[in-house]
């Protein structure tokens, strides 16, 4: 390991630094997510508002165009001509009867009169924007922000009717900088009815192939209003505004909430690191002070009920008498590398305590759990060879248990496990069925025995979904000519059922609790079944 990497790891392995990094990373992630959520929400709201505005404009425009056509048709059909009092009365009556008719006018090239005498008729001086066989249209007659000015004019024969800007915007007003356009000449030209002139076409790939009403571009929202007339289409354009002014107050609350949550994450990381470092230091001291104890969970032949071996278990009893669960300190020891020292301690203790018993009972064996770090390197073989030579114990009396989760690299694990088997050690797969070891891998591994996890034993005889797992594992083991050990047997019915399924060995509180070396020796030498005291009653 390079000195630079060692220095880098030492810098990182500081509680406050790691907590700060975790808090900053969490804050960045949460703030980014909050900002993305805010922008998405604002954009969705903007699009929904534009859809609603476009639908209301379209509905109003259809009403206006329909009423203007009906009004000008009515005027053209009546027989009064000229600008006499009768004509003025007719024009005023049309304006009175039709809500959207702002002004009605008559012009025959000589005379001109209007229901609003003060209204100018500047559009009469220019050609209509749309010239149809029946109607002529003048668009954008007023872009001033005054509701009392004509904005759209329709003519038939000598009569014209117009609607005001107020009639177009009383349902919904244009957004600032927005425009209502009439698109002519097959989409090549656009004239604003309301609002300023807009660049047309709005994008290089206009028109879009899809027929959806709303088109969203980088800087504008474009709502297309499809009409029945082939001469023109209507388009509502609204510029996209800045996101920040529209941010909802509730969404803004995500920012302080994100900061608060990131602070909590940093504090939790700090506490976890301190606790793990404190436990790591305590575990190191516990090894020196002899606080770790090795207990032995006997393994029995299910038919003869004779003890054939045991699994070595390590327990940590504090000076105040409390027990620290292996579920806490074993994973921590694996992460810190202290598990190697614990494994060596277990091997040393069991051979020191049970060496004489093992020499006197060649059929007896003790199994030791191996962590993933020892499965992946050949170190443990050298350690156990030295201890076996020292205590004159046969290699076949020390077995090694590995979990499926410990087989990180199956090829490397296979070579190291085979090296242990070559000198006489048994290899057991512990907690089989809870990991990811497939049948194909299992066939290639140098294994002597499978141990079925307690969870599957508990499911036997019940309607649980996993009740059929244990029989399946048993059949698979028999097919591969492997022995089977059932863990966690607590009831006689379980033992009988497993025995009927062809399981020869079992361990659990039905037979004995974990025992200290003296109790285990008595159990073996007396050759009888013994129900030991609980492990937390042991000194």
C-alpha angles and dihedrals in degrees: 000000000000120000090237091057091047091052091046092051092048091052092050094046093077118112098220093045094049092045091050092049090049092048093048093047091049091047092050092048095046094043091049090049091046092050091048091049092048094049092046092048093048092047091049090049090048092051093046090050091049091050091050092047092049093049092050092046091050092049091049094045091052089051092048096046091047093051094044091053092047091048097049090045089054092050094047092051097053117089101227114111135173128045100280127133091272091057092049089051091051092049093048092047091054090052090048095048097046120061097205097045105101096172135009119195142179126209128167097173092266105050129035127189135164140189084239106046092188093057112105120227100211091146091065087071094061134055116264118265090228120030113191132172091260110013136039122204132207113195132195095019088158130016093173116120090245119116092204097066127089114257104172130030131193124191137191121176109319096341131086131183126190139190126216131239089249091061089056097046105035091093096045132351126226119260114248108283092012127132140199107219135192108212115213140177095042093308099311099107132041127193120193117235091181129016133012128323112278128207109260131238092031094213138019093247095049127174100044115225095235120080097221113136097229122061118186119204131175095269107017147036115228120197114193117206108202111211132190092240116094090205098069146007129202125234130185115203123191124178116235111248130213115286097222100068090051098051110128116241091231091054091050086061087069090074099061088037089055092050091048092048092048090051089052090050090051091049092049091049090050092051093046092050092047091048093048093046090046092049090045091054091044091050090052089052091045090058090052094045095046096243092138115088131192117223128182126227105204120230117212138199102244093215103045095024088224120146111247100172147320143242114240112231127188121218130185116215114184122221089256090059098254121132122229111215116244086226086070107040102031096061089044091050090050091053094048096041093244089118089082090059090047092051091050089048092052092049092048093048098046093049092045093048100036104024093107092045091051093048090051093047109043091179092060122094137180121212122213126199116239122208121223092256091061094043090057097051132047094233097108092059092062092045096051093043090058093048094046090052090049095050096032095234123150118250093233089064092065114067127183125220120205128181125227089243089058092062094088094154109024094196094053092041091051092056094048094045091048089054089055092049091048091065092046107270120137119233120212129187106223125209091008113195097034097083137049103268106135126207090252091057093042091057091057097046122093096241131154102183144015122218114207113221119247092241091067092045090054090053094058113116093014133100091244117137090243096050091103096050097083095053089047092052090047093053092046092050092050090050089054091044093243127146118240130218119191115213129209100023107173105159134054091230089060092051092049093047093048091048090052089052091057100261109146102185137044144166132198146105092294087075105025144330119238107294134203119242095268094050092046091050090051091049092053099041095046090046095218137119112264132190103211130201120270116277092244088060091059120101 
